[in-house]
Amino acid sequence: MTFERPRGTNDWGPEDMAKRRFVESAFVRTAEGFGFREIQTPIFEPLELFTAKSGPGVVDELYAFKDKGGRDLALRPEFTASILRFYVGELRSLPKPIKVYCYGPAFRYEEPQKGRYREFGQLDAEIIGGAALPSDAEALALAIGTMRAIGLKQIRARIGHLGMLRAFLPFGPADQARVLHALDKKNFEMLDDELQRLGKPELAEPLKRLVALHGDAGVLQEAKDLLGGKGAEAFAYLGQIGDELAHYGIPPAEYEFDMGVVRGLDYYTGLVFELDSPNLGAEKQVGGGGAYVLAEVFGGEPVAQTGFALGVDRLVLSAEAEGRFGPTPGVDAYIVPIGDAMRARAVEILTTLRAAGLRADIDLVGRGPSKNLDYANATRARYAVLVGERELKGEKVGLRDLKTGEQREVPLGLLAEEIRKA
Ligand code: HAM
């Protein structure tokens, strides 16, 4: 019997995992540095949690199933709904603002291609209960800060505001959601159909022109003129966000205002943003977020909520495209017994090095010294520790630098220290 993995999923080998862990740890480090705390929520949730407010884009892509008890469940397509469920149920007694992050796999039934999978990794951060402006700026700064911590040079945030679009669309929430969905997909045929159905075909032209506007603060005035005075607060807010970002050391070169940022999820209400790695081509959007309303939908009191998610898979691809990764290093020390009789002492030395916090390994196959050295080189070990009878009599071992080929004798008591020096 042979099996293939399900379409849209991946097996990640050691080199892949090193890159994914690097990206995740850059996020964890940056988020902790910003005062965020880690939480964890389940990988599957009640189906309704995601159908309540995520919008047609996400609902169509859910992995939904019934469990043996007949409950309707779904694999999480994202973290935000779970975190807000957790907040309303338990976290709301914590001092505000609540700043939390988590990361792990999410699932969407999408058409797979490079950078778009059915199982993918997300890094998510949320701020609940702060004032809107500083919270939105903090979320954006963490998203950009994470990309910087990964070492990415090409960072482009596109910042918009749903307030102006919502003010411009004279429809109830469900119809607004359908029009916004068409705009998010830039599907103008769908947009024309929806506006026709709603009896407002004349809105199509200004809307298409609006979502095409992007650039520096100058586009805010253009957009304002186009909307004839509607959504004035949203424009003022975007201007203020630019000022906030400047204090965070985020220059205008790293972002633009983009009236076309609509977002694929239904719960956004205010500032919205997307983050691009321009080097990635089609799936260049590495992250997205903004201010939203979910706590109320889940039975909580109104409170400001903002956050973002970055895609692990795309961040890895982007860092690869920028040449960020070299080959991953092997162990610090590979122990090579010279002759079978030395094996027992070699394992003791191995154990001492491991206890000293070094990464150390030894042959499990029964190879001779020269094959062992081949293996140590092939797996990019930093040093080989040669355990020979003659040297051991003087409480010494041979330490070979596998980069330079240079070899010297080192007293056993100093071995860990010598290896650590590198
Ligand atoms: P999203 O824009 O749907 O936002 O997803 C965020 C990021 O997850 C995307 O920019 C992308 O990098 C990654 N992503 C999404 N789908 C896939 C996929 N099929 N394959 C690979 N990567 C993917 C959210 O999920 C919101 N919950 C963000 C948020 C948090 N808003 C407020 N708080």
Boltz pocket constraint, residues with backbone or C-beta under 6 A from the ligand:
constraints:
  - pocket:
      binder: B
      contacts: [[A, 77], [A, 78], [A, 79], [A, 80], [A, 108], [A, 110], [A, 115], [A, 116], [A, 117], [A, 118], [A, 119], [A, 120], [A, 121], [A, 122], [A, 124], [A, 125], [A, 126], [A, 264], [A, 265], [A, 275], [A, 285], [A, 286], [A, 287], [A, 288], [A, 289], [A, 290], [A, 292], [A, 306], [A, 307], [A, 308], [A, 309], [A, 310], [A, 311], [A, 312], [A, 313], [A, 314]]
      max_distance: 6.0
